[in-house]
């Protein structure tokens, strides 16, 4: 799914805009590099960045 973000938008703001308010069990990679959760508030999203959201699930 394509989504336009404001240039230099903090990753946490983008996640909120994408409706990802429940971040427990969520991992984020930008351009195939995992961004540590501690860096989400300061990591600025750049034009043409490709985000991958990975949600841990349980079940069997």
Phi and psi in degrees as a GROMACS rama.xvg file:
@    title "Ramachandran Plot"
@    xaxis  label "Phi"
@    yaxis  label "Psi"
@TYPE xy
-86.3776  143.266  UNK-2
-148.57  132.978  UNK-3
-91.1739  134.139  UNK-4
-117.626  154.26  UNK-5
-66.3826  143.489  UNK-6
-60.6979  137.171  UNK-7
63.6919  20.9594  UNK-8
-68.0686  130.003  UNK-9
-60.4205  144.267  UNK-10
-56.9054  -39.8513  UNK-11
-61.1708  -38.725  UNK-12
-67.0031  -39.9871  UNK-13
-64.8365  -43.0731  UNK-14
-59.9107  -41.4066  UNK-15
-63.2863  -43.063  UNK-16
-63.3697  -28.5689  UNK-17
-85.1232  0.547909  UNK-18
83.1186  15.6323  UNK-19
-91.5014  68.8522  UNK-20
-82.758  -23.399  UNK-21
-95.3452  101.201  UNK-22
-100.229  -1.91397  UNK-23
-65.7953  130.645  UNK-24
79.0739  11.3293  UNK-25
-104.761  134.401  UNK-26
-120.345  145.963  UNK-27
-127.114  130.95  UNK-28
-118.674  138.534  UNK-29
-117.802  121.492  UNK-30
53.1199  44.3031  UNK-31
69.2397  16.7295  UNK-32
-120.645  121.822  UNK-33
-66.6003  133.28  UNK-34
-97.9506  119.273  UNK-35
-58.9526  142.551  UNK-36
-54.76  -34.9722  UNK-37
-65.0393  -19.4191  UNK-38
-95.9589  -7.22412  UNK-39
-54.5781  -44.811  UNK-40
-66.1133  -24.3111  UNK-41
-109.442  -9.42966  UNK-42
-76.1629  116.383  UNK-43
-88.7811  127.049  UNK-44
-77.4592  134.097  UNK-45
-107.791  159.781  UNK-46
-55.4862  138.157  UNK-47
72.2083  8.74333  UNK-48
-64.5489  146.691  UNK-49
-113.614  115.873  UNK-50
-97.0468  140.18  UNK-51
-122.717  123.027  UNK-52
-104.597  129.01  UNK-53
-123.086  121.858  UNK-54
-110.583  125.772  UNK-55
-73.279  136.691  UNK-56
-130.487  163.377  UNK-57
-128.476  160.684  UNK-58
148.081  -175.771  UNK-59
